[in-house]
Each structure stands twice: as structure tokens, then as C-alpha cells.
């Protein structure tokens, strides 16, 4: 797992909005993802491909359309990674506080 690729993919506001829509609305087509936004189909496709490369989405053909869904496992893996970093910082801050108070 490479958390950097996931964090980089989520660093774009448009891709983050797509992830939010997929997490709320379930599997959606590019047409559905484009509705109500000011982003073109081509831009949504590009963002979905970036999310796919980071392991955050997957798609399947359904007739003439491609249906995209979120892969929550990748988000969970990154969350655990960030939790470990947070614990390391908490420990470092405790040691610093202890050293300053001595």
C-alpha cells in the first residue's frame, strides 16, 4: 500500500467531491457524476482514472455505460496509516513536555 498515492489523489477538490458523491450515492455512471456539477464528462473521466490508479475506485461495464464505485478499503488503510503517525506525534509531544517540565 502506498498512502502517498491515495493522499495525492484526494488532494484535488474535484476528486474529493467525486469520492464524496460515490460514498453517499453508491455506484454511479459518469453521466450521473457529471449532473449538477460544472465539470465536463472528460474531466470527470480523467479524475476517475486518477482515483482508479490510486486504488480508490473501480468500474464495470453496464450496457453502454461504465459504472464507478468507491473502494473503501483503501481509505481505511490510509486512515490506519494516519492513526499510526498521530500516535507517534502524541508520544513525541509527551516526551517533549516531560523534558521541558524537568
N, C-alpha and C positions, 0 to 999 in steps of 0.2 A: 504494500500500500504506500502510495506517495501522497501524503496530505498536502504537499505544496501544490500539486496539480489541481486538487479539489478546491483549495483556498483561492488559487489564481482564477479558476473558472467562476467561482462565486464572487470574485472581486468586481465584476461588472454588474451594474444596476439592472440592465435588461435581462441578463442571465439569472440574476437573483429573483427578478419578477417572474420569470418563466418557472423557476423552481417553486416559488410560492403558489403559482397557479396550478402546477401539477400536483402539489401536495394537498391543495384544497379540492381541486376538481377531478382528481383521478386521471386516468389515461385520456389524452386529448390529441386531436389532429392538429396539424399546423394551421389549418383554417380556423379551428376553434381558439388556438393560442393567439392568433392574429386579431381576432374580433375584439373590438373595444380598445385597441391599442394603436399607437401611431407608428408602429414598427411594421415594415414590409414583410411579406412572406419570405423573401430571400434573406432578410436579416434574421428573422426567427429561425430559419433553417440553419444559418451559419452559427447562431448561438446554440441551437440544439446539438449540432455536431461537436462544438467545443465541450458542452456538458457531457456528451457521449464519450468523448476522448478521455475525460476525467473520470469516467465510470459512474456518473450521476444519473444518466438516463439510458433507456434502451427503447428500441422501437420495433414494431412489427407491421407488416403489410396487412391491410384490411380493405380488400377491394382495390380501389384506385388510390386510396389514401394510406399514409403511414401514421400509425398511432404511437404516440410517445408516452412513456411512463417514467416516473421517478424511481431510482434505485436507492431506497432509504438506507441500505446497509452502508453505503459509502459515507453518508452523513453521520451515521452512528460511529463509524471508525474514526472520523475526524474529530467528533465530539470527545471520544475517549482519549485521543491524542492531545487535545487541548486541555482536558482534565488533568492529564499527567503533567503537562507544562505548568498548569496552575498550581498543582501541589508542590512542584519544585520551587516555584516562586514563593509560595507560602512558607516553605521550610527556610529558604534563603532569607526572607524578611524576618522570621523568628530568630534566626541566628544573628542577624544584624542588630535587631532590637536588644537581644541579650548582650551582645558585645558593647553596645552603646551604653546600656544601663549599668555595666560593671564599672 
